[in-house]
């Protein structure tokens, strides 16, 4: 996965949030917007509702792992922001992974 595939700036996140193309599952909410590039870009948000810094980093590492493993299955030309929900740190990895795929499938962003 390329280094510039991650959203970094607040303005980039705000552009995705303002689009209102949202889908959610038990542990993850996904925001998407078109980006006019030939590759996808990803942002990860884990709020303080998830828990302390240890729990937030744990959830962030899980999401990054899933993105690294599955970025080739995700449609290009979009910016994606994954927002972890409050119970994400207490989930087991299998449920978290199912939640990840269900939000992508709901927005039809998976390549079969």
CNS distance restraints for C-alpha pairs under 8 A (distance, minus, plus):
assign (resid   1 and name CA) (resid   5 and name CA) 7.14 0.50 0.50
assign (resid   1 and name CA) (resid  68 and name CA) 6.34 0.50 0.50
assign (resid   1 and name CA) (resid  71 and name CA) 7.38 0.50 0.50
assign (resid   4 and name CA) (resid  41 and name CA) 7.57 0.50 0.50
assign (resid   5 and name CA) (resid  39 and name CA) 7.59 0.50 0.50
assign (resid   5 and name CA) (resid  40 and name CA) 6.48 0.50 0.50
assign (resid   5 and name CA) (resid  41 and name CA) 4.33 0.50 0.50
assign (resid   5 and name CA) (resid  42 and name CA) 6.03 0.50 0.50
assign (resid   6 and name CA) (resid  41 and name CA) 5.19 0.50 0.50
assign (resid   6 and name CA) (resid  42 and name CA) 4.65 0.50 0.50
assign (resid   6 and name CA) (resid  43 and name CA) 5.63 0.50 0.50
assign (resid   7 and name CA) (resid  12 and name CA) 6.33 0.50 0.50
assign (resid   7 and name CA) (resid  13 and name CA) 6.92 0.50 0.50
assign (resid   7 and name CA) (resid  41 and name CA) 6.26 0.50 0.50
assign (resid   7 and name CA) (resid  42 and name CA) 5.65 0.50 0.50
assign (resid   7 and name CA) (resid  43 and name CA) 4.89 0.50 0.50
assign (resid   7 and name CA) (resid  79 and name CA) 7.97 0.50 0.50
assign (resid   8 and name CA) (resid  12 and name CA) 7.08 0.50 0.50
assign (resid   8 and name CA) (resid  13 and name CA) 7.75 0.50 0.50
assign (resid   8 and name CA) (resid  43 and name CA) 7.31 0.50 0.50
assign (resid   9 and name CA) (resid  13 and name CA) 6.65 0.50 0.50
assign (resid  10 and name CA) (resid  14 and name CA) 6.13 0.50 0.50
assign (resid  11 and name CA) (resid  15 and name CA) 6.17 0.50 0.50
assign (resid  12 and name CA) (resid  16 and name CA) 6.61 0.50 0.50
assign (resid  13 and name CA) (resid  17 and name CA) 6.22 0.50 0.50
assign (resid  13 and name CA) (resid  43 and name CA) 7.32 0.50 0.50
assign (resid  13 and name CA) (resid  81 and name CA) 7.31 0.50 0.50
assign (resid  14 and name CA) (resid  18 and name CA) 5.99 0.50 0.50
assign (resid  15 and name CA) (resid  19 and name CA) 6.61 0.50 0.50
assign (resid  15 and name CA) (resid  33 and name CA) 7.92 0.50 0.50
assign (resid  16 and name CA) (resid  20 and name CA) 7.68 0.50 0.50
assign (resid  16 and name CA) (resid  31 and name CA) 6.34 0.50 0.50
assign (resid  16 and name CA) (resid  32 and name CA) 5.94 0.50 0.50
assign (resid  16 and name CA) (resid  33 and name CA) 5.52 0.50 0.50
assign (resid  16 and name CA) (resid  79 and name CA) 6.93 0.50 0.50
assign (resid  16 and name CA) (resid  80 and name CA) 7.40 0.50 0.50
assign (resid  16 and name CA) (resid  81 and name CA) 7.12 0.50 0.50
assign (resid  17 and name CA) (resid  31 and name CA) 6.33 0.50 0.50
assign (resid  17 and name CA) (resid  32 and name CA) 7.83 0.50 0.50
assign (resid  19 and name CA) (resid  31 and name CA) 7.87 0.50 0.50
assign (resid  19 and name CA) (resid  32 and name CA) 7.30 0.50 0.50
assign (resid  19 and name CA) (resid  33 and name CA) 6.23 0.50 0.50
assign (resid  20 and name CA) (resid  31 and name CA) 7.02 0.50 0.50
assign (resid  20 and name CA) (resid  32 and name CA) 7.85 0.50 0.50
assign (resid  21 and name CA) (resid  31 and name CA) 5.67 0.50 0.50
assign (resid  21 and name CA) (resid  32 and name CA) 5.60 0.50 0.50
assign (resid  21 and name CA) (resid  33 and name CA) 6.95 0.50 0.50
assign (resid  22 and name CA) (resid  29 and name CA) 7.07 0.50 0.50
assign (resid  22 and name CA) (resid  30 and name CA) 5.62 0.50 0.50
assign (resid  22 and name CA) (resid  31 and name CA) 4.70 0.50 0.50
assign (resid  22 and name CA) (resid  32 and name CA) 6.76 0.50 0.50
assign (resid  23 and name CA) (resid  29 and name CA) 5.85 0.50 0.50
assign (resid  23 and name CA) (resid  30 and name CA) 5.34 0.50 0.50
assign (resid  23 and name CA) (resid  31 and name CA) 6.84 0.50 0.50
assign (resid  23 and name CA) (resid 103 and name CA) 5.80 0.50 0.50
assign (resid  23 and name CA) (resid 106 and name CA) 6.72 0.50 0.50
assign (resid  23 and name CA) (resid 107 and name CA) 6.81 0.50 0.50
assign (resid  24 and name CA) (resid  28 and name CA) 5.87 0.50 0.50
assign (resid  24 and name CA) (resid  29 and name CA) 4.15 0.50 0.50
assign (resid  24 and name CA) (resid  30 and name CA) 6.05 0.50 0.50
assign (resid  24 and name CA) (resid 103 and name CA) 5.73 0.50 0.50
assign (resid  25 and name CA) (resid  29 and name CA) 6.24 0.50 0.50
assign (resid  25 and name CA) (resid  99 and name CA) 5.67 0.50 0.50
assign (resid  25 and name CA) (resid 100 and name CA) 7.87 0.50 0.50
assign (resid  25 and name CA) (resid 102 and name CA) 6.83 0.50 0.50
assign (resid  25 and name CA) (resid 103 and name CA) 6.05 0.50 0.50
assign (resid  26 and name CA) (resid  85 and name CA) 7.54 0.50 0.50
assign (resid  26 and name CA) (resid  99 and name CA) 6.30 0.50 0.50
assign (resid  27 and name CA) (resid  84 and name CA) 5.96 0.50 0.50
assign (resid  27 and name CA) (resid  85 and name CA) 4.99 0.50 0.50
assign (resid  27 and name CA) (resid  86 and name CA) 7.33 0.50 0.50
assign (resid  27 and name CA) (resid  87 and name CA) 6.32 0.50 0.50
assign (resid  27 and name CA) (resid  88 and name CA) 4.99 0.50 0.50
assign (resid  27 and name CA) (resid  91 and name CA) 8.00 0.50 0.50
assign (resid  27 and name CA) (resid  96 and name CA) 6.52 0.50 0.50
assign (resid  27 and name CA) (resid  99 and name CA) 6.13 0.50 0.50
assign (resid  27 and name CA) (resid 100 and name CA) 7.97 0.50 0.50
assign (resid  28 and name CA) (resid  82 and name CA) 6.48 0.50 0.50
assign (resid  28 and name CA) (resid  83 and name CA) 5.62 0.50 0.50
assign (resid  28 and name CA) (resid  84 and name CA) 4.71 0.50 0.50
assign (resid  28 and name CA) (resid  85 and name CA) 5.56 0.50 0.50
assign (resid  28 and name CA) (resid  88 and name CA) 7.53 0.50 0.50
assign (resid  28 and name CA) (resid  99 and name CA) 6.45 0.50 0.50
assign (resid  28 and name CA) (resid 100 and name CA) 6.59 0.50 0.50
assign (resid  28 and name CA) (resid 103 and name CA) 7.37 0.50 0.50
assign (resid  29 and name CA) (resid  82 and name CA) 5.85 0.50 0.50
assign (resid  29 and name CA) (resid  83 and name CA) 5.05 0.50 0.50
assign (resid  29 and name CA) (resid  84 and name CA) 6.48 0.50 0.50
assign (resid  29 and name CA) (resid  85 and name CA) 7.16 0.50 0.50
assign (resid  29 and name CA) (resid 103 and name CA) 7.12 0.50 0.50
assign (resid  30 and name CA) (resid  80 and name CA) 6.83 0.50 0.50
assign (resid  30 and name CA) (resid  81 and name CA) 5.74 0.50 0.50
assign (resid  30 and name CA) (resid  82 and name CA) 4.77 0.50 0.50
assign (resid  30 and name CA) (resid  83 and name CA) 6.30 0.50 0.50
assign (resid  30 and name CA) (resid 103 and name CA) 6.34 0.50 0.50
assign (resid  30 and name CA) (resid 104 and name CA) 7.64 0.50 0.50
assign (resid  31 and name CA) (resid  80 and name CA) 5.79 0.50 0.50
assign (resid  31 and name CA) (resid  81 and name CA) 5.12 0.50 0.50
assign (resid  31 and name CA) (resid  82 and name CA) 6.62 0.50 0.50
assign (resid  32 and name CA) (resid  78 and name CA) 6.57 0.50 0.50
assign (resid  32 and name CA) (resid  79 and name CA) 5.58 0.50 0.50
assign (resid  32 and name CA) (resid  80 and name CA) 4.70 0.50 0.50
assign (resid  32 and name CA) (resid  81 and name CA) 6.48 0.50 0.50
assign (resid  33 and name CA) (resid  78 and name CA) 5.55 0.50 0.50
assign (resid  33 and name CA) (resid  79 and name CA) 5.37 0.50 0.50
assign (resid  33 and name CA) (resid  80 and name CA) 6.93 0.50 0.50
assign (resid  34 and name CA) (resid  77 and name CA) 5.81 0.50 0.50
assign (resid  34 and name CA) (resid  78 and name CA) 4.24 0.50 0.50
assign (resid  34 and name CA) (resid  79 and name CA) 6.08 0.50 0.50
assign (resid  35 and name CA) (resid  40 and name CA) 7.87 0.50 0.50
assign (resid  35 and name CA) (resid  77 and name CA) 5.38 0.50 0.50
assign (resid  35 and name CA) (resid  78 and name CA) 4.92 0.50 0.50
assign (resid  35 and name CA) (resid  79 and name CA) 5.84 0.50 0.50
assign (resid  36 and name CA) (resid  77 and name CA) 5.51 0.50 0.50
assign (resid  36 and name CA) (resid  78 and name CA) 7.34 0.50 0.50
assign (resid  37 and name CA) (resid  76 and name CA) 7.46 0.50 0.50
assign (resid  37 and name CA) (resid  77 and name CA) 5.00 0.50 0.50
assign (resid  37 and name CA) (resid  78 and name CA) 7.53 0.50 0.50
assign (resid  38 and name CA) (resid  76 and name CA) 5.75 0.50 0.50
assign (resid  38 and name CA) (resid  77 and name CA) 5.27 0.50 0.50
assign (resid  39 and name CA) (resid  75 and name CA) 7.97 0.50 0.50
assign (resid  39 and name CA) (resid  76 and name CA) 4.49 0.50 0.50
assign (resid  39 and name CA) (resid  77 and name CA) 5.43 0.50 0.50
assign (resid  39 and name CA) (resid  78 and name CA) 7.41 0.50 0.50
assign (resid  40 and name CA) (resid  74 and name CA) 7.55 0.50 0.50
assign (resid  40 and name CA) (resid  75 and name CA) 6.82 0.50 0.50
assign (resid  40 and name CA) (resid  76 and name CA) 4.50 0.50 0.50
assign (resid  40 and name CA) (resid  77 and name CA) 5.39 0.50 0.50
assign (resid  40 and name CA) (resid  78 and name CA) 5.11 0.50 0.50
assign (resid  40 and name CA) (resid  79 and name CA) 5.80 0.50 0.50
assign (resid  40 and name CA) (resid  80 and name CA) 7.45 0.50 0.50
assign (resid  41 and name CA) (resid  78 and name CA) 6.59 0.50 0.50
assign (resid  41 and name CA) (resid  79 and name CA) 4.76 0.50 0.50
assign (resid  41 and name CA) (resid  80 and name CA) 6.17 0.50 0.50
assign (resid  42 and name CA) (resid  79 and name CA) 5.87 0.50 0.50
assign (resid  42 and name CA) (resid  80 and name CA) 4.81 0.50 0.50
assign (resid  42 and name CA) (resid  81 and name CA) 5.78 0.50 0.50
assign (resid  42 and name CA) (resid  82 and name CA) 7.66 0.50 0.50
assign (resid  43 and name CA) (resid  79 and name CA) 7.76 0.50 0.50
assign (resid  43 and name CA) (resid  80 and name CA) 6.05 0.50 0.50
assign (resid  43 and name CA) (resid  81 and name CA) 4.39 0.50 0.50
assign (resid  43 and name CA) (resid  82 and name CA) 6.19 0.50 0.50
assign (resid  44 and name CA) (resid  60 and name CA) 6.94 0.50 0.50
assign (resid  44 and name CA) (resid  63 and name CA) 7.54 0.50 0.50
assign (resid  44 and name CA) (resid  81 and name CA) 5.64 0.50 0.50
assign (resid  44 and name CA) (resid  82 and name CA) 4.97 0.50 0.50
assign (resid  44 and name CA) (resid  83 and name CA) 6.09 0.50 0.50
assign (resid  44 and name CA) (resid  84 and name CA) 7.93 0.50 0.50
assign (resid  45 and name CA) (resid  60 and name CA) 7.80 0.50 0.50
assign (resid  45 and name CA) (resid  81 and name CA) 7.18 0.50 0.50
assign (resid  45 and name CA) (resid  82 and name CA) 6.16 0.50 0.50
assign (resid  45 and name CA) (resid  83 and name CA) 4.73 0.50 0.50
assign (resid  45 and name CA) (resid  84 and name CA) 6.42 0.50 0.50
assign (resid  46 and name CA) (resid  50 and name CA) 6.78 0.50 0.50
assign (resid  46 and name CA) (resid  56 and name CA) 5.91 0.50 0.50
assign (resid  46 and name CA) (resid  59 and name CA) 7.38 0.50 0.50
assign (resid  46 and name CA) (resid  60 and name CA) 6.82 0.50 0.50
assign (resid  46 and name CA) (resid  83 and name CA) 5.93 0.50 0.50
assign (resid  46 and name CA) (resid  84 and name CA) 5.19 0.50 0.50
assign (resid  46 and name CA) (resid  85 and name CA) 7.57 0.50 0.50
assign (resid  47 and name CA) (resid  51 and name CA) 7.93 0.50 0.50
assign (resid  47 and name CA) (resid  56 and name CA) 7.38 0.50 0.50
assign (resid  47 and name CA) (resid  83 and name CA) 7.91 0.50 0.50
assign (resid  47 and name CA) (resid  84 and name CA) 7.28 0.50 0.50
assign (resid  47 and name CA) (resid  85 and name CA) 7.94 0.50 0.50
assign (resid  48 and name CA) (resid  52 and name CA) 6.69 0.50 0.50
assign (resid  48 and name CA) (resid  56 and name CA) 7.39 0.50 0.50
assign (resid  49 and name CA) (resid  85 and name CA) 7.69 0.50 0.50
assign (resid  49 and name CA) (resid  86 and name CA) 5.46 0.50 0.50
assign (resid  50 and name CA) (resid  55 and name CA) 6.87 0.50 0.50
assign (resid  50 and name CA) (resid  56 and name CA) 6.17 0.50 0.50
assign (resid  50 and name CA) (resid  84 and name CA) 7.47 0.50 0.50
assign (resid  50 and name CA) (resid  85 and name CA) 6.53 0.50 0.50
assign (resid  50 and name CA) (resid  86 and name CA) 4.34 0.50 0.50
assign (resid  50 and name CA) (resid  87 and name CA) 6.55 0.50 0.50
assign (resid  50 and name CA) (resid  88 and name CA) 6.87 0.50 0.50
assign (resid  50 and name CA) (resid  89 and name CA) 6.57 0.50 0.50
assign (resid  51 and name CA) (resid  55 and name CA) 5.57 0.50 0.50
assign (resid  51 and name CA) (resid  56 and name CA) 6.18 0.50 0.50
assign (resid  51 and name CA) (resid  86 and name CA) 7.68 0.50 0.50
assign (resid  51 and name CA) (resid  89 and name CA) 7.78 0.50 0.50
assign (resid  52 and name CA) (resid  56 and name CA) 6.24 0.50 0.50
assign (resid  53 and name CA) (resid  57 and name CA) 6.02 0.50 0.50
assign (resid  54 and name CA) (resid  58 and name CA) 6.16 0.50 0.50
assign (resid  55 and name CA) (resid  59 and name CA) 6.32 0.50 0.50
assign (resid  55 and name CA) (resid  89 and name CA) 5.86 0.50 0.50
assign (resid  56 and name CA) (resid  60 and name CA) 6.17 0.50 0.50
assign (resid  56 and name CA) (resid  89 and name CA) 7.30 0.50 0.50
assign (resid  57 and name CA) (resid  61 and name CA) 6.01 0.50 0.50
assign (resid  58 and name CA) (resid  62 and name CA) 6.35 0.50 0.50
assign (resid  58 and name CA) (resid  89 and name CA) 7.06 0.50 0.50
assign (resid  59 and name CA) (resid  63 and name CA) 6.32 0.50 0.50
assign (resid  59 and name CA) (resid  84 and name CA) 7.44 0.50 0.50
assign (resid  59 and name CA) (resid  88 and name CA) 6.72 0.50 0.50
assign (resid  59 and name CA) (resid  89 and name CA) 5.79 0.50 0.50
assign (resid  60 and name CA) (resid  64 and name CA) 6.17 0.50 0.50
assign (resid  61 and name CA) (resid  65 and name CA) 6.06 0.50 0.50
assign (resid  62 and name CA) (resid  66 and name CA) 6.32 0.50 0.50
assign (resid  62 and name CA) (resid  93 and name CA) 7.95 0.50 0.50
assign (resid  63 and name CA) (resid  67 and name CA) 6.17 0.50 0.50
assign (resid  64 and name CA) (resid  68 and name CA) 6.07 0.50 0.50
assign (resid  65 and name CA) (resid  69 and name CA) 6.19 0.50 0.50
assign (resid  66 and name CA) (resid  70 and name CA) 5.95 0.50 0.50
assign (resid  66 and name CA) (resid  71 and name CA) 7.96 0.50 0.50
assign (resid  66 and name CA) (resid  97 and name CA) 7.37 0.50 0.50
assign (resid  67 and name CA) (resid  71 and name CA) 5.16 0.50 0.50
assign (resid  70 and name CA) (resid  74 and name CA) 6.92 0.50 0.50
assign (resid  73 and name CA) (resid 110 and name CA) 5.71 0.50 0.50
assign (resid  73 and name CA) (resid 111 and name CA) 4.99 0.50 0.50
assign (resid  73 and name CA) (resid 112 and name CA) 7.08 0.50 0.50
assign (resid  74 and name CA) (resid 104 and name CA) 7.98 0.50 0.50
assign (resid  74 and name CA) (resid 109 and name CA) 5.83 0.50 0.50
assign (resid  74 and name CA) (resid 110 and name CA) 4.80 0.50 0.50
assign (resid  74 and name CA) (resid 111 and name CA) 5.76 0.50 0.50
assign (resid  75 and name CA) (resid 109 and name CA) 5.27 0.50 0.50
assign (resid  75 and name CA) (resid 110 and name CA) 5.89 0.50 0.50
assign (resid  75 and name CA) (resid 111 and name CA) 6.05 0.50 0.50
assign (resid  84 and name CA) (resid  88 and name CA) 6.16 0.50 0.50
assign (resid  87 and name CA) (resid  91 and name CA) 6.65 0.50 0.50
assign (resid  88 and name CA) (resid  96 and name CA) 7.11 0.50 0.50
assign (resid  91 and name CA) (resid  95 and name CA) 6.41 0.50 0.50
assign (resid  91 and name CA) (resid  96 and name CA) 6.20 0.50 0.50
assign (resid  92 and name CA) (resid  96 and name CA) 6.31 0.50 0.50
assign (resid  93 and name CA) (resid  97 and name CA) 5.96 0.50 0.50
assign (resid  94 and name CA) (resid  98 and name CA) 6.27 0.50 0.50
assign (resid  95 and name CA) (resid  99 and name CA) 6.16 0.50 0.50
assign (resid  96 and name CA) (resid 100 and name CA) 6.24 0.50 0.50
assign (resid  97 and name CA) (resid 101 and name CA) 6.36 0.50 0.50
assign (resid  98 and name CA) (resid 102 and name CA) 6.04 0.50 0.50
assign (resid  99 and name CA) (resid 103 and name CA) 6.45 0.50 0.50
assign (resid 100 and name CA) (resid 104 and name CA) 6.70 0.50 0.50
assign (resid 101 and name CA) (resid 105 and name CA) 6.09 0.50 0.50
assign (resid 102 and name CA) (resid 106 and name CA) 6.01 0.50 0.50
assign (resid 103 and name CA) (resid 107 and name CA) 6.56 0.50 0.50
assign (resid 104 and name CA) (resid 108 and name CA) 6.16 0.50 0.50
assign (resid 104 and name CA) (resid 109 and name CA) 5.29 0.50 0.50
assign (resid 104 and name CA) (resid 110 and name CA) 6.10 0.50 0.50
assign (resid 105 and name CA) (resid 109 and name CA) 6.02 0.50 0.50
assign (resid 105 and name CA) (resid 110 and name CA) 5.93 0.50 0.50
